[in-house]
Amino acid sequence: QYMCGERRYTIQMLQHYEVGFCIYTPKYPQAAGRILFPIRRAGQLVGWQARYCGKADWRVTPKYYGMPGLRKRLMLYNYDRAQNAPFVCVVEGPTDCHVVGDTCVAILGKSLSRYQADLLVSTWIAKPIIMLLDPDAREESLATVQDLRNIGVIVVDVVLPDDRDCGDYDKRTLWNIIYLQAERAGVIL
């Protein structure tokens, strides 16, 4: 209900991205009652992120709980689907990634690690990288954009209006914003 109602998912999206729900597990009790997003690399399950349903005081309740031992800085969520795309969009988390679609990867945090940056650059050689981080990660986004541009990468820094993030938009509106800002930057997607 939470994903299909408040988050505007369809049953097809849930199935496509293998989104699940953890009722209970003795091994990972903190995952109970959370939405699960599997993380795959070369088709193999390498980890998962579990998202709290609804709103909470994020200073007390973590929004995301990752599989213990998960090395987020060494992976990009949705990489397998996105790796052959003519460009890539980079967002923070799985739900933002799903709104954008299969040309998108999530860094599972607010800043891009060196490994993630190297993976982006080596996978999308001479192809545009669209940075689409949340407004509260603006400083991190600007630093990442500059670092990538310094090594010759084509980067489009998309800033969403009114301090909103990807999840605040339907897919069509979000893509209109992405295309418009890419065109203004002289990049044709």
N, C-alpha and C positions, 0 to 999 in steps of 0.2 A: 504494500500500500504506500509506504513512504517513497519508494523509488518511482512507482508509476503515477503517483499523485503529485506530491510536492516537487519531485525532481524531474517530472515530465518524461520518464522513460517509457518505452513500450516493452511488451513481452519479448519482441524480436531483439531489441537492444540488450535486454538482460541475458538472453540466450547467446547472442553473438559474442558478448564480452565475458560470458561464463560467470556472471554475477550471481552470488549465492548469499545465503543467510546462515549464520552460525547460531543454532539454538543453544547448544552446550557442548563443551569438550573438556574433559578433565585435564588434558595436557596443556591447554591454553585457555584458562577460565576468563581472562580479560577479553577474549574474542567473542564470548557469549553475548547474544543480543545485538550483534553487529553485522553489517553488510560486508561480504567478503569479495575481494577482487584478486583473482589469481594472477601471478606474474610469471610469464613464460619467456624462455629464451631457447631458440631453435626447437620450438615445440614442447620443450620439457618444462614442467612446473619447477620454478626455482624459489618461489616464495609467495607471499600474499600480504595484502593490506586489509585491515578490517576497519570500517568506518562506523562511527557512532550514528545512530538514527535520530534525526531531529536536531534540535538546538539545545545547547547546554552552556554552562560557564566553562569555556575552554581553558581557563586557568586551573580548573579543578579536574575536569574530565577531558582526557585527550581525544581530539576529534578522530585521529587515526591511531591504530595499534598495529604495528608490523610484526610479522613472524619473528620470534626471537632468533638472533643471529643473521637476520636479513641485512645484507650489505647494500643498502639503497644507493649509495654513491657509485656502485659498480653496475648499475642497470638502468634501463629506460623502460618504463611500463608501456606496453603495446608495441614494442620494437618490432616484433615479428610481423605484424600487420603493416606497419608503416615503412619498413626498410626499402621497399621498391617504389615508393611514391616519388613523384617528380619534385617534391619539396616536403618539408616537415614543419609542423607546428609544435612548439614546445610549451607545455603547461605544467602546473604544479602537481595536480593529483588525478586519480583515475576518473572521477566524475566530470572534471573539466575536459579530460581527454575524450570521453564518450560523447560529449556535446559536439566537439569539433569533428570527431570521426576517425576513420582509419589512417588518415595522413598525419596523425598526431601521436606524440609520445609525452609521457609525464615523467618529471624528474623526482617525484615523490618527496618534495620539499620545496623550499624557497630559493635555493641557489644551486647552480650547476657545478658539479664536481669536475675536476680536471679529466677524469676518466670519461664521464658523460660527454664533456665537450669534445674530447678526442674521438669518441664513438660517433657523435653527430657529424663532425667534420669528415671523418673517413667514410661514413656511409653515404652522405649526401654531398659528395665531391662536386664542387661547382654548381650546386643546386641551392636555392634559397632556404634559409632557416627563419621561420616566423616565431619570434619570441612573444609569448602571450601569458606572462605571469600576472598573478593577482596584484591589485593596487598596493597592498601592504608589503609587497616585495619589490617596490619600484627601484630602490637603490641597488638591490642585487641584480635586477634586470638590466639596469643601465650599465653596470660594471661588466656583466656578461656580454651584452651587445658590443661594448667597446673592445673587450678582449677578442671576440670573434672577428670583428672588423679589422683589428690590428693584424690578424694573420690572413686577411684577404677573403674572408667569408662574406657572402651576400646575406645580410641580415635585415629583416623588417621587424622593427620594434612596434608592436601593436599596443596601443593604449586605449582601453575601453572607456567610453564616456561615463561620467558621474561616479567614478571609483567603483564600478561594478566589476564582477568577474564572469568568466565563461558560463557558469551555471545559472546566471541571472538572465540568460538569453535563450531563445529558441535557436535551433541550428541555422535556419535561413537568415535570420537577422545577424547572427554572429558572423556568418560567412560574408554577408554584405559588408560588414565593418572590416573584416580581414582583407577582402579584395580591394576595397576603397583605399585603405591605408597602404597596401602594397603598391597599388597604382600610383599613389601620391609619392611614394619612395622610388618610383621608376622601375618597379619589379612587376613583371607579368607572371602570374601563377597559372 
